[in-house]
């Protein structure tokens, strides 16, 4: 449902060496602090940084906070023909979520907030709604340059945890056939995934049609392991807020292997053509 087709390559670096910072404060208690550092005398790609964001939101149960950090070391050896990069990154965040409210409850001013219109409009039925996410990963890349040839190998790994608690139906989503009390419709979804992969490519530059041309071939492999579960949580109005039903509990394993070919041709000073093909198996 959320697939995106395309390719993007990011090169992390800091041209202006030294220590840099950013501090900001905004409406609804929004705040931001960022620090990043590039050691003098090191390659442009040797950099470290950390950023924090937080805020109170514009109503009940809408606060958020997150922090992210990364560090990369880039080096060269063998008369600069060998290049290598080591990257580690991580982040964590949490947020509160108000969910939906019933229009009739709003019109009658029956929500558990102050009776004025704004307080009722931005109120919530259940302050347990919200979520959290953590991510940790790293990669190592080696590139060998020899005349017109370039060979690159990248290996990477990442782990992620996501938890979301939300209720989009108030207390109307739990029909009981046994005459018992309404337990509520708060869902608790958890998702844990680990990823391992590698990418390799070979590029060659050559002269043709009086201009420099480029050919690249490569391969990609990735393995994901995931566990995901969705439970329904009982309302604290009818007892301890514990799970009373499991909607799904699944394990997931996905293997992706791909190969590609890319050709960059410059035919004249004003005309160039890039053509490519890629095949993926899952």
C-alpha positions in Angstrom: 0.0 0.0 0.0 2.9 2.4 0.7 5.3 1.3 -2.0 7.4 4.0 -3.8 9.3 3.2 -7.0 12.6 4.9 -7.6 16.2 5.3 -6.6 17.9 7.8 -4.4 21.6 8.1 -3.3 22.6 10.4 -0.5 26.2 11.4 0.2 26.7 12.6 3.8 29.3 15.2 4.4 30.1 18.6 5.9 32.2 21.0 3.8 32.5 23.7 6.5 34.5 22.0 9.1 34.2 22.6 12.8 31.3 22.7 15.2 27.9 24.0 14.1 24.6 24.4 16.0 21.0 25.4 15.7 18.5 26.4 18.3 14.8 27.2 17.7 11.6 27.8 19.7 8.1 28.1 18.2 4.4 28.2 18.8 2.8 25.5 21.0 6.1 24.9 22.8 7.9 23.6 19.7 11.6 23.4 20.3 14.6 22.2 18.3 18.3 21.7 19.1 20.9 20.5 16.6 24.6 20.0 16.8 27.0 18.7 14.1 30.7 18.5 13.9 33.3 18.0 11.2 36.8 17.4 12.6 39.5 19.6 11.0 42.0 17.8 8.8 39.6 14.9 8.0 37.7 14.0 4.8 34.5 15.8 4.1 32.5 12.7 4.8 33.8 12.4 8.4 31.0 14.0 10.4 28.8 13.5 13.5 25.5 15.1 14.5 22.6 15.0 16.8 19.2 16.7 16.7 16.3 16.9 19.2 12.7 18.1 18.4 9.8 18.4 20.7 6.5 20.2 21.2 3.3 20.4 23.2 0.9 20.3 20.3 -2.2 22.5 19.9 -4.6 20.6 22.2 -5.0 17.7 24.6 -2.8 14.7 24.0 -0.8 16.0 21.0 2.7 16.4 22.4 5.7 14.8 20.6 9.5 14.4 21.1 12.2 12.8 19.0 16.0 12.6 18.9 18.3 11.3 16.2 22.1 10.9 15.9 24.6 9.7 13.3 28.3 9.5 12.9 30.4 8.7 9.8 34.1 8.2 9.2 35.5 8.4 5.7 39.1 7.5 4.8 41.4 6.9 1.9 44.5 4.6 1.4 46.8 3.2 -1.2 47.5 6.5 -2.9 43.8 7.4 -2.6 42.7 4.6 -4.8 41.0 2.8 -1.9 38.1 4.7 -0.2 36.1 3.5 2.8 33.2 4.8 4.9 31.7 3.6 8.2 28.3 4.9 9.2 26.2 4.4 12.4 22.9 6.0 13.1 20.0 5.8 15.5 16.9 7.6 16.6 13.9 7.4 18.9 10.6 9.3 19.1 7.2 9.3 20.8 4.0 11.1 20.2 0.5 11.5 21.7 -2.6 11.1 19.6 -6.0 12.5 20.3 -8.0 10.3 17.9 -11.6 11.2 16.8 -14.5 12.5 18.7 -18.3 12.1 18.1 -20.1 15.1 16.8 -23.1 14.6 19.1 -20.7 14.5 22.2 -19.1 17.8 21.0 -22.4 19.5 20.4 -23.7 18.5 23.9 -20.3 19.5 25.5 -20.0 16.0 27.0 -16.3 15.4 26.4 -14.0 15.2 29.5 -12.5 18.7 29.0 -13.4 22.3 29.7 -16.9 23.2 28.4 -15.9 25.9 26.0 -16.0 25.1 22.2 -12.3 25.0 21.6 -11.5 22.8 24.5 -14.2 20.4 23.5 -13.1 20.3 19.8 -9.5 19.4 20.7 -10.4 16.9 23.4 -9.8 13.2 23.5 -11.6 10.1 24.8 -8.5 8.2 25.7 -5.1 9.7 26.6 -3.4 6.4 26.1 -3.4 6.9 22.3 -0.1 7.6 20.7 3.0 5.7 19.7 6.8 5.3 19.8 9.5 4.3 17.3 13.1 3.4 17.5 15.7 2.8 14.8 19.3 1.7 14.9 21.6 0.8 12.0 24.9 1.0 10.3 26.8 0.4 7.1 30.3 -0.1 5.7 31.3 0.8 2.2 34.6 0.1 0.3 35.4 1.6 -3.1 38.3 0.8 -5.3 39.4 3.2 -8.1 41.7 2.1 -10.9 41.9 4.4 -13.9 38.5 4.5 -15.6 37.2 1.7 -13.4 35.3 1.9 -10.1 34.3 -1.1 -7.9 32.0 -0.5 -4.9 30.8 -2.8 -2.2 28.3 -1.8 0.6 26.9 -3.9 3.4 24.3 -2.6 5.8 22.0 -3.6 8.7 19.2 -2.0 10.6 16.7 -2.7 13.3 13.4 -0.9 14.0 10.6 -1.1 16.6 7.2 0.7 16.1 4.3 0.7 18.5 1.0 2.6 17.9 -2.0 2.8 20.2 -5.1 4.4 18.6 -8.9 4.4 18.8 -10.9 5.8 15.9 -14.3 4.7 17.0 -14.6 5.8 20.6 -16.3 3.0 22.6 -18.6 1.8 19.8 -16.5 -0.9 18.2 -16.9 -3.8 20.6 -20.3 -5.4 20.2 -21.0 -7.9 23.0 -23.3 -10.9 22.4 -23.1 -12.0 26.1 -24.5 -8.9 27.6 -21.1 -7.9 29.1 -19.9 -4.3 29.5 -18.5 -2.3 26.5 -14.7 -2.9 26.6 -13.7 -0.2 24.1 -12.0 -0.2 20.7 -8.4 0.8 21.6 -5.9 -1.1 19.4 -2.3 -1.7 20.2 -0.1 -2.5 17.2 3.6 -3.5 17.5 6.0 -4.1 14.7 9.7 -5.3 15.1 11.9 -5.7 12.0 15.5 -6.5 11.3 17.2 -5.9 7.9 20.5 -7.1 6.4 21.7 -6.4 2.9 24.5 -5.6 0.5 25.0 -3.7 -2.8 27.8 -4.1 -5.3 28.5 -2.1 -8.5 31.1 -1.8 -11.2 31.4 1.3 -13.3 33.6 1.9 -16.3 34.2 5.2 -18.2 35.3 5.2 -21.8 35.5 7.4 -24.9 32.9 7.2 -27.7 31.4 9.6 -30.2 34.1 12.0 -29.2 32.8 12.3 -25.6 33.2 10.5 -22.3 30.7 7.7 -21.8 29.8 5.6 -18.7 28.6 2.0 -18.1 27.5 0.6 -14.8 26.3 -2.8 -13.7 25.3 -3.8 -10.2 23.5 -6.1 -7.9 21.5 -5.7 -4.7 20.4 -8.2 -2.0 18.3 -7.6 1.1 16.7 -9.8 3.8 14.0 -8.6 6.2 12.6 -10.4 9.3 9.6 -9.0 11.1 7.1 -9.7 13.8 3.8 -7.8 14.0 0.8 -8.1 16.3 -2.4 -6.1 16.8 -4.4 -6.4 20.0 -7.5 -4.8 21.4 -7.1 -3.2 24.8 -9.9 -3.1 27.4 -11.1 0.3 28.6 -9.9 1.1 32.2 -13.6 2.0 32.8 -14.5 -1.7 33.0 -11.3 -3.1 34.6 -7.6 -3.2 34.1 -6.5 -1.9 30.7 -5.3 -5.3 29.4 -5.7 -7.0 26.0 -9.0 -8.8 25.5 -8.6 -9.9 21.8 -5.9 -10.5 19.2 -6.7 -9.3 15.7 -3.6 -10.7 14.1 -0.1 -12.0 15.1 2.2 -12.7 12.2 5.8 -13.3 11.3 7.2 -12.0 8.1 10.3 -12.8 6.0 11.1 -11.0 2.7 14.1 -11.7 0.5 14.9 -9.3 -2.3 17.5 -9.9 -5.0 18.1 -7.5 -7.9 20.5 -6.7 -10.7 20.7 -3.6 -12.9 22.4 -2.1 -15.9 22.9 1.6 -16.6 24.4 3.4 -19.6 25.1 7.1 -19.8 25.8 8.3 -23.3 26.7 11.8 -24.5 26.1 11.9 -28.2 26.7 15.7 -28.8 27.5 18.7 -26.7 23.7 19.3 -26.3 22.3 15.8 -26.3 22.9 13.0 -23.7 20.9 9.8 -23.0 20.7 7.7 -19.9 19.2 4.2 -20.3 18.8 1.5 -17.8 17.1 -1.8 -16.9 16.6 -3.5 -13.5 15.2 -6.9 -12.5 14.0 -7.7 -9.0 13.0 -10.9 -7.4 11.1 -11.3 -4.1 
